[in-house]
């Protein structure tokens, strides 16, 4: 639908000036002189769309592709068309007796000068160079529609069924003959379900001694009973830290690394789509799931040791970044997440760590 529609008008008499150069569309409400002035009352029926030069859009019951006009009843009661008439600017009124439009339904009329074919075929054709189309109710109220030149297979249509707002009418490629003009709402795609397996701010075991922990510290079976315990965020030197860990006695030669372990439980994994780690680290970190390294962030390649330094300084002490990780190491039941956090320099003033684990499950059926 484009925006070539002119504002809707309401008047006592029909006074239409066609703008065939611009192709403007005008919808004017009218009444005859003998009828009460009800021009402000909308008709219970409307010309919803029409196509003056139908070449390929739709065929009638004989296979012919005549010009067509679509009427629509937006109400909840059927509308018998006895006493209703329709005409163009050259023809006389054509009665629509014997036809009806059910509630919410559409009626397709053929402007093809082939009235012997049936009651939906009219005694006039529409002009692709512009014209006027008038629909009158039995009480004398009417709607006069005028349009300018139009190309083949373009319908003139209301943006939504029987709308009357300004800019309601415009041009639509091929149209929707016999169907609604109102765009259908796209059904919302169901969202995957996010399940928190490990909440940030959980309690962790941590190792802040002046040496690396014993070998195998990332494995689930490792005995961490000698490690300290505290609630995240863990670290030192920043206001957001909940549990302060030990960095040694020399502020100019702090321990380069600290180590953390936490257990979490995972349910049935058959429908697991994706697995994520939400990581706060200052400065660099390596993450292990059940003994398997699944993430290395801001640390050099190769073997990590107690003296390994981070690759660069963290830009934020509190930023949490979500990382996708390989879910193949996750098991049903209890899992162990182990993390080592490294400073960029042993003179660094702060260290911080927190972590969460999130699973993504398919949308519910």
C-alpha positions as CSV (number, residue, x, y, z in Angstrom):
1,X,0.0,0.0,0.0
2,X,1.5,3.4,-0.9
3,X,0.6,6.8,0.5
4,X,-1.1,8.3,-2.6
5,X,-4.5,8.4,-0.9
6,X,-6.3,11.8,-0.4
7,X,-8.1,12.6,2.9
8,X,-11.6,11.3,3.2
9,X,-14.3,13.8,2.8
10,X,-18.0,14.1,3.9
11,X,-20.6,16.2,2.1
12,X,-24.3,16.5,1.3
13,X,-23.9,16.4,-2.5
14,X,-21.5,14.6,-4.7
15,X,-18.8,17.0,-5.8
16,X,-15.8,15.1,-7.0
17,X,-12.8,16.5,-8.9
18,X,-10.6,13.7,-10.3
19,X,-6.8,14.1,-10.2
20,X,-5.8,11.8,-13.0
21,X,-2.3,13.1,-13.1
22,X,-1.4,12.2,-9.5
23,X,-3.5,9.1,-9.3
24,X,-5.1,10.4,-6.1
25,X,-7.9,8.4,-4.5
26,X,-10.9,10.1,-3.0
27,X,-13.7,8.6,-0.9
28,X,-16.6,10.9,-0.4
29,X,-19.8,10.2,1.7
30,X,-22.9,11.5,0.0
31,X,-26.7,11.5,0.5
32,X,-29.4,12.4,-2.1
33,X,-31.5,15.6,-1.6
34,X,-34.6,13.8,-0.3
35,X,-32.8,11.7,2.3
36,X,-32.1,13.0,5.9
37,X,-28.6,14.3,6.4
38,X,-26.9,11.2,7.7
39,X,-23.7,11.7,5.7
40,X,-21.6,11.5,8.8
41,X,-23.0,8.0,9.6
42,X,-20.8,5.3,8.0
43,X,-22.4,2.9,5.7
44,X,-22.7,-0.7,7.1
45,X,-21.1,-1.9,3.9
46,X,-18.0,-0.5,2.0
47,X,-16.2,-0.9,-1.3
48,X,-13.1,-2.4,0.3
49,X,-11.0,-2.5,-2.8
50,X,-11.3,-2.6,-6.6
51,X,-9.1,-3.3,-9.7
52,X,-9.7,-1.3,-12.9
53,X,-7.2,-3.2,-15.0
54,X,-7.3,-6.8,-14.0
55,X,-5.1,-8.9,-16.2
56,X,-3.8,-11.8,-14.1
57,X,-4.8,-11.2,-10.4
58,X,-8.0,-13.3,-10.3
59,X,-10.5,-15.0,-12.7
60,X,-14.2,-15.3,-12.5
61,X,-16.3,-18.5,-12.7
62,X,-15.8,-18.6,-16.5
63,X,-12.0,-18.1,-16.4
64,X,-12.2,-14.5,-17.6
65,X,-10.2,-11.8,-15.9
66,X,-12.6,-8.8,-15.7
67,X,-12.3,-5.8,-13.6
68,X,-13.5,-6.5,-10.1
69,X,-14.9,-4.7,-7.1
70,X,-14.9,-6.1,-3.5
71,X,-17.6,-5.3,-1.0
72,X,-17.1,-6.0,2.7
73,X,-19.5,-6.2,5.6
74,X,-17.5,-5.5,8.8
75,X,-20.6,-5.9,11.0
76,X,-22.0,-8.9,12.9
77,X,-25.3,-9.1,11.0
78,X,-25.9,-10.1,7.4
79,X,-26.7,-7.3,4.9
80,X,-29.2,-8.1,2.1
81,X,-28.4,-5.9,-0.9
82,X,-32.0,-5.4,-2.0
83,X,-32.3,-1.7,-2.7
84,X,-28.6,-1.2,-2.9
85,X,-27.1,0.1,-6.2
86,X,-23.6,0.5,-7.6
87,X,-22.5,2.6,-10.6
88,X,-19.5,4.1,-12.3
89,X,-19.3,7.6,-13.8
90,X,-20.8,6.6,-17.1
91,X,-23.4,3.9,-16.3
92,X,-26.7,4.2,-14.6
93,X,-27.3,2.6,-11.2
94,X,-27.2,-1.2,-11.2
95,X,-29.4,-2.9,-8.6
96,X,-27.7,-5.5,-6.4
97,X,-31.0,-7.1,-5.5
98,X,-30.8,-10.8,-4.6
99,X,-27.3,-10.6,-3.3
100,X,-26.2,-10.4,0.3
101,X,-23.0,-10.1,2.3
102,X,-22.7,-12.1,5.5
103,X,-21.1,-10.8,8.7
104,X,-17.4,-10.3,8.3
105,X,-17.6,-11.6,4.7
106,X,-16.6,-10.2,1.3
107,X,-18.5,-10.2,-2.0
108,X,-16.6,-9.9,-5.3
109,X,-18.4,-8.1,-8.1
110,X,-17.2,-8.3,-11.7
111,X,-17.2,-5.0,-13.7
112,X,-17.2,-6.7,-17.1
113,X,-20.4,-5.7,-18.9
114,X,-21.4,-9.4,-18.8
115,X,-24.6,-9.3,-16.7
116,X,-26.0,-12.5,-18.3
117,X,-23.3,-14.5,-16.6
118,X,-24.8,-14.0,-13.2
119,X,-25.9,-11.5,-10.5
120,X,-22.3,-10.6,-9.5
121,X,-21.5,-9.4,-13.0
122,X,-22.2,-5.6,-13.6
123,X,-23.2,-3.6,-16.6
124,X,-20.1,-1.5,-16.7
125,X,-16.3,-1.7,-16.7
126,X,-13.8,0.3,-14.7
127,X,-11.4,2.6,-16.4
128,X,-7.6,2.3,-15.9
129,X,-7.3,6.0,-16.8
130,X,-9.3,7.1,-13.8
131,X,-12.9,7.1,-12.9
132,X,-15.6,7.2,-10.2
133,X,-17.4,4.4,-8.4
134,X,-20.6,5.0,-6.4
135,X,-22.3,2.6,-3.9
136,X,-25.7,3.6,-2.6
137,X,-27.7,2.2,0.3
138,X,-31.6,2.0,0.1
139,X,-31.9,5.1,2.4
140,X,-30.0,7.3,-0.1
141,X,-26.6,7.4,1.7
142,X,-23.7,6.6,-0.5
143,X,-20.0,6.4,-0.9
144,X,-18.3,7.8,-4.0
145,X,-14.8,6.7,-4.8
146,X,-12.7,8.4,-7.4
147,X,-9.2,7.5,-8.7
148,X,-6.7,8.5,-11.3
149,X,-4.7,6.5,-13.8
150,X,-3.5,3.1,-12.6
151,X,-1.3,0.3,-14.0
152,X,-2.3,-3.3,-14.8
153,X,-3.0,-5.6,-11.9
154,X,-2.9,-2.9,-9.2
155,X,-5.8,-2.7,-6.8
156,X,-7.0,0.4,-5.0
157,X,-7.5,-0.8,-1.5
158,X,-8.2,0.3,2.0
159,X,-5.3,-0.2,4.3
160,X,-7.5,-2.1,6.7
161,X,-11.0,-3.5,6.0
162,X,-13.5,-0.6,5.6
163,X,-11.2,1.9,7.3
164,X,-12.2,5.6,7.0
165,X,-9.1,7.4,8.3
166,X,-7.1,9.9,6.4
167,X,-4.7,8.1,4.0
168,X,-6.8,5.0,4.3
169,X,-6.9,4.3,0.6
170,X,-3.9,3.5,-1.6
171,X,-2.5,1.2,-4.3
172,X,-1.7,-2.5,-3.8
173,X,-0.1,-4.9,-6.2
174,X,-2.6,-7.6,-7.1
175,X,-4.8,-6.9,-4.2
176,X,-6.6,-9.4,-2.0
177,X,-9.9,-10.1,-3.8
178,X,-12.4,-11.8,-1.6
179,X,-10.1,-11.6,1.4
180,X,-9.2,-9.2,4.2
181,X,-6.9,-6.2,3.6
182,X,-6.0,-6.1,7.3
183,X,-2.5,-7.5,7.8
184,X,-2.5,-10.6,9.8
185,X,-0.4,-10.5,12.9
186,X,2.6,-12.7,12.6
187,X,2.5,-15.4,15.3
188,X,5.2,-14.8,17.8
189,X,8.0,-17.3,17.6
190,X,8.2,-19.1,20.9
191,X,11.3,-18.2,22.8
192,X,13.8,-20.8,24.1
193,X,13.6,-21.4,27.8
194,X,16.6,-20.1,29.9
195,X,17.4,-22.2,32.9
196,X,19.8,-21.0,35.5
197,X,22.0,-23.9,36.6
198,X,24.4,-21.8,38.7
199,X,23.5,-18.4,40.0
200,X,26.0,-15.6,40.2
201,X,26.7,-14.7,43.8
202,X,26.9,-18.3,44.8
203,X,29.3,-19.7,47.5
204,X,32.7,-21.0,46.1
205,X,35.6,-22.8,47.5
206,X,38.8,-20.8,46.8
207,X,42.6,-21.2,47.0
208,X,44.5,-18.0,47.7
209,X,47.8,-19.5,48.9
210,X,51.3,-18.6,47.6
211,X,51.4,-21.5,45.2
212,X,49.2,-23.4,42.7
213,X,46.8,-26.0,44.1
214,X,47.5,-29.6,43.8
215,X,47.3,-31.4,40.5
216,X,43.8,-32.3,39.4
217,X,42.2,-29.3,41.1
218,X,39.7,-28.9,38.2
219,X,38.3,-32.5,38.5
220,X,35.0,-33.2,40.2
221,X,36.7,-35.8,42.5
222,X,39.3,-33.4,43.8
223,X,39.2,-33.0,47.6
224,X,38.9,-29.2,48.2
225,X,38.0,-29.5,51.9
226,X,41.2,-27.6,52.8
227,X,40.2,-24.7,50.6
228,X,38.5,-21.6,52.0
229,X,34.9,-20.8,51.3
230,X,33.1,-17.5,50.5
231,X,30.3,-15.9,48.5
232,X,30.9,-14.2,45.2
233,X,32.0,-11.7,44.0
234,X,35.3,-12.8,45.4
235,X,38.6,-10.8,45.2
236,X,40.0,-7.6,46.7
237,X,40.4,-3.9,46.1
238,X,36.9,-3.0,44.9
239,X,33.7,-2.0,46.6
240,X,31.6,-4.7,45.0
241,X,33.6,-7.6,46.5
242,X,31.7,-9.7,49.0
243,X,34.4,-12.1,50.0
244,X,38.0,-10.7,50.3
245,X,40.7,-13.2,49.5
246,X,44.4,-13.0,50.4
247,X,46.9,-11.6,47.9
248,X,50.0,-12.0,50.2
249,X,51.9,-9.7,52.4
250,X,53.6,-7.6,49.8
251,X,51.3,-5.1,47.9
252,X,54.0,-4.6,45.3
253,X,54.3,-8.3,44.6
254,X,50.8,-9.8,44.9
255,X,50.0,-13.4,44.0
256,X,49.4,-13.6,40.3
257,X,46.6,-16.1,40.4
258,X,43.7,-17.3,42.5
259,X,41.6,-20.5,42.1
260,X,37.9,-21.3,42.6
261,X,35.6,-24.3,42.6
262,X,31.8,-24.6,42.8
263,X,29.3,-27.5,42.3
264,X,25.9,-27.2,40.6
265,X,23.2,-29.6,39.7
266,X,21.8,-30.1,36.2
267,X,18.6,-32.0,35.4
268,X,17.7,-34.0,32.3
269,X,19.9,-32.9,29.3
270,X,18.2,-34.5,26.3
271,X,16.7,-31.2,25.2
272,X,19.7,-29.0,26.0
273,X,20.3,-26.6,23.1
274,X,23.1,-24.3,24.3
275,X,25.1,-23.7,27.4
276,X,26.6,-20.4,28.6
277,X,28.9,-19.1,31.3
278,X,28.3,-15.6,32.6
279,X,31.8,-14.5,33.7
280,X,33.0,-11.6,35.7
281,X,36.8,-11.6,35.7
282,X,39.6,-9.1,36.5
283,X,41.9,-9.6,34.7
284,X,42.0,-13.0,32.8
285,X,40.4,-16.4,33.5
286,X,40.3,-20.0,32.4
287,X,37.1,-22.0,33.1
288,X,36.9,-25.8,33.4
289,X,33.7,-27.9,33.4
290,X,34.2,-31.3,35.1
291,X,38.0,-31.1,34.4
292,X,37.7,-30.0,30.8
293,X,38.7,-26.5,29.8
294,X,35.7,-24.8,28.1
295,X,36.8,-21.1,28.1
296,X,39.9,-19.1,28.2
297,X,39.5,-15.3,28.3
298,X,42.3,-12.7,28.3
299,X,45.0,-15.3,29.0
300,X,47.9,-16.5,26.8
301,X,47.9,-19.8,24.9
302,X,49.8,-22.8,26.3
303,X,50.1,-24.2,29.7
304,X,49.0,-22.0,32.6
305,X,51.0,-21.7,35.8
306,X,50.7,-19.9,39.1
307,X,52.9,-17.1,37.7
308,X,51.1,-16.7,34.3
309,X,49.9,-13.1,33.8
310,X,46.8,-12.0,32.0
311,X,47.2,-10.7,28.4
312,X,45.8,-7.2,29.2
313,X,44.3,-5.1,31.9
314,X,40.5,-5.6,32.4
315,X,38.5,-2.6,31.2
316,X,35.9,-3.1,33.9
317,X,36.0,-4.8,37.4
318,X,32.2,-5.5,37.4
319,X,31.3,-6.3,33.8
320,X,29.7,-9.7,33.2
321,X,30.1,-11.3,29.8
322,X,28.1,-14.2,28.5
323,X,30.2,-16.9,26.7
324,X,28.9,-20.0,24.9
325,X,30.6,-23.1,26.0
326,X,30.7,-26.7,24.8
327,X,27.9,-28.6,26.6
328,X,29.4,-32.0,26.0
329,X,31.2,-32.1,29.4
330,X,27.9,-31.4,31.3
331,X,26.5,-34.4,33.0
332,X,23.1,-35.1,34.5
333,X,23.4,-34.6,38.3
334,X,26.2,-32.8,40.0
335,X,28.8,-30.9,38.0
336,X,32.0,-29.1,39.0
337,X,33.0,-25.7,37.6
338,X,36.6,-24.6,38.3
339,X,38.1,-21.2,37.4
340,X,41.5,-19.7,37.7
341,X,41.8,-15.9,37.6
342,X,45.1,-14.2,36.8
343,X,46.3,-10.7,37.3
344,X,47.8,-8.6,34.5
345,X,50.6,-7.5,36.9
346,X,51.6,-8.5,40.4
347,X,51.3,-4.8,41.4
348,X,47.6,-4.6,40.4
349,X,45.4,-3.1,42.9
350,X,42.4,-5.3,42.5
351,X,41.1,-8.8,41.5
352,X,37.4,-9.8,41.1
353,X,35.6,-13.0,40.1
354,X,32.0,-14.2,39.8
355,X,30.4,-16.8,37.5
356,X,27.0,-18.2,36.6
357,X,25.9,-21.1,34.3
358,X,22.8,-20.9,32.1
359,X,21.3,-23.6,29.9
360,X,19.1,-22.9,26.9
361,X,16.2,-25.4,26.3
362,X,13.9,-25.6,23.3
363,X,10.6,-23.6,23.5
364,X,7.8,-25.6,25.1
365,X,5.5,-27.3,22.6
